[in-house]
Amino acid sequence: MTIRSRAPLLAHFALAFSGLLAAGPASAQQAEVKMSGQCERLVIGGLDITQNCREQLVNTVSRGRTTFDFAAWDGQSLSFSGAGAQHEQTEETEQLQPISLVVPGMKNAEGIVRSPAPAVGSCKFSSPEPGKTRIACEATSQGKTYAGVFVTDTKSDARSGAKTDAKPGQAAAPDAAKDGSASPKP
């Protein structure tokens, strides 16, 4: 396995998808990419809620962390988060993002209640095929299983409103998502 630093890896993906990440402090390197596609699996705390999974995945790169946010139509959400510097290339076409935190959430009348918990796991994603890429996350926390699998058409919208084809785990554009948000709003 080859471990690469975050900056060259981000540049590699950004070039592959025509989105460039500006150099500068980590706080300036924030981006949020919303990807549409098909949610194939969503398991929160051992409970399979795939039938409620939305057709959108949000990938955020902020303050040195990469987060993949899944959401369900019933108000539940699940975020997988890990240090972007630990991002690895496992094969020429496959990337691995170690996960150290899962954040299940539930929307109620007062807002979204999130319950962050330390976790052990990873998100894997491949270089996009013509029109598609697969993102598969799996982690365990406190004896419970968390999983999400999403296949995207690689067409996505950055928070800046511009269309981008950014690769999962990578920033889409230098000016995207500077508000610090890191979770979808189901």
C-alpha positions in Angstrom: 0.0 0.0 0.0 1.2 3.5 -0.8 0.4 6.3 1.6 0.4 9.7 0.0 0.1 13.1 1.5 -3.2 14.8 1.2 -2.2 17.7 -1.1 -0.7 15.7 -4.0 -3.6 13.3 -3.8 -6.2 16.1 -3.8 -4.4 17.6 -6.8 -4.5 14.3 -8.6 -8.3 13.9 -8.2 -9.0 17.5 -8.9 -7.2 17.3 -12.2 -9.0 14.1 -13.1 -12.4 15.9 -12.6 -11.5 19.5 -13.6 -11.9 20.8 -10.0 -8.8 22.4 -8.5 -8.1 22.9 -4.8 -6.5 26.2 -3.9 -3.3 26.0 -1.9 -3.4 27.6 1.5 -4.2 27.0 5.1 -6.4 24.0 5.9 -9.3 26.2 6.9 -9.3 27.7 3.4 -9.5 24.2 1.9 -13.2 23.6 2.3 -15.5 22.2 -0.3 -18.9 20.4 -0.3 -20.0 18.3 -3.3 -23.5 16.9 -3.7 -23.7 13.9 -5.9 -26.8 12.3 -7.3 -27.2 8.6 -8.1 -28.4 5.4 -6.5 -28.1 4.6 -2.8 -27.6 0.8 -2.7 -27.2 0.3 1.0 -27.7 2.2 4.3 -27.2 0.6 7.7 -27.3 2.7 10.8 -26.4 1.1 14.1 -27.1 -2.4 12.7 -30.6 -1.4 11.3 -30.9 -1.7 7.5 -32.8 1.4 6.3 -31.8 1.1 2.6 -35.4 1.5 1.5 -35.5 5.0 2.9 -32.1 6.1 1.5 -32.0 9.3 -0.6 -30.6 9.5 -4.1 -28.0 12.0 -3.0 -24.6 11.8 -1.2 -22.7 14.8 0.2 -18.9 14.7 0.3 -17.2 17.4 2.4 -13.5 18.2 2.7 -13.0 20.6 5.6 -10.3 21.3 8.1 -8.2 18.3 7.1 -11.2 15.8 7.3 -13.1 14.1 4.6 -16.8 13.3 5.3 -19.3 11.2 3.4 -22.9 12.1 4.4 -25.8 9.7 3.6 -29.4 10.8 4.3 -32.8 9.0 4.5 -36.3 10.2 3.7 -37.4 9.4 7.2 -35.1 12.1 8.7 -32.2 9.8 9.6 -28.7 10.6 8.4 -25.2 9.0 8.7 -21.8 10.6 8.3 -18.5 8.8 7.9 -15.5 10.9 8.7 -11.8 10.5 8.6 -8.5 12.5 8.5 -7.9 13.3 4.9 -4.1 13.0 5.4 -4.6 9.2 5.9 -6.2 8.8 2.5 -4.5 5.9 0.6 -4.3 4.7 -2.9 -4.8 0.9 -2.7 -4.7 0.2 -6.4 -4.2 2.4 -9.4 -8.0 2.9 -9.7 -9.1 2.5 -6.1 -8.8 4.9 -3.1 -9.3 4.2 0.6 -10.3 6.8 3.2 -9.9 5.4 6.8 -12.8 6.3 9.0 -12.4 7.3 12.7 -15.8 8.8 13.4 -19.5 7.9 12.5 -22.2 10.5 13.2 -25.7 9.1 13.1 -28.4 11.7 13.1 -32.2 12.1 13.4 -34.3 15.1 12.4 -37.0 16.1 14.9 -39.1 19.2 15.5 -36.2 21.0 17.1 -33.6 20.3 14.4 -31.2 17.5 13.8 -29.8 15.5 16.8 -26.4 14.0 16.0 -24.6 11.4 18.0 -20.9 11.3 17.1 -19.0 8.2 18.1 -15.5 6.9 17.5 -15.4 4.2 14.9 -13.0 1.9 12.9 -13.7 1.5 9.2 -13.1 2.9 5.8 -14.7 4.3 2.7 -13.5 3.0 -0.7 -14.1 4.6 -4.0 -12.8 3.9 -7.5 -11.8 6.2 -10.3 -15.0 6.9 -12.2 -16.0 4.7 -15.0 -17.7 6.4 -17.9 -20.5 8.2 -16.0 -20.2 6.3 -12.6 -18.2 5.8 -9.5 -19.0 3.6 -6.5 -18.5 4.8 -2.9 -18.7 2.1 -0.2 -18.3 3.0 3.5 -18.3 0.5 6.4 -17.4 1.0 10.0 -18.1 -0.4 13.5 -18.6 1.7 16.6 -19.6 0.5 20.1 -20.3 -3.0 18.7 -22.7 -1.7 16.1 -22.4 -1.8 12.3 -22.7 1.3 10.0 -22.6 1.0 6.2 -23.4 3.0 3.1 -23.0 2.2 -0.6 -23.7 4.8 -3.2 -23.3 4.7 -7.0 -23.1 8.1 -8.6 -23.3 9.3 -12.2 -20.4 11.7 -11.2 -22.5 14.7 -12.0 -22.7 16.9 -8.9 -23.3 20.4 -7.7 -20.7 22.2 -5.7 -22.1 24.6 -3.0 -20.9 27.5 -5.2 -23.6 26.4 -7.6 -21.3 25.4 -10.4 -21.5 21.9 -11.9 -18.4 19.8 -11.1 -17.3 16.3 -11.6 -15.1 16.2 -8.5 -14.0 12.8 -7.2 -15.3 11.7 -3.8 -13.0 12.7 -1.0 -11.6 15.6 -2.9 -12.5 19.3 -3.0 -14.4 20.5 -6.0 -13.5 24.1 -6.2 -11.4 26.6 -4.3 -14.5 28.8 -3.4 -16.9 26.0 -2.5 -18.5 25.7 1.0 -16.6 28.2 3.1 -19.4 28.3 5.6 -17.9 25.3 7.5 -21.0 23.1 7.1 -20.3 19.4 7.0 -23.6 17.6 7.1 -26.5 17.3 4.8 -29.8 18.9 5.8 -32.3 16.1 5.3 
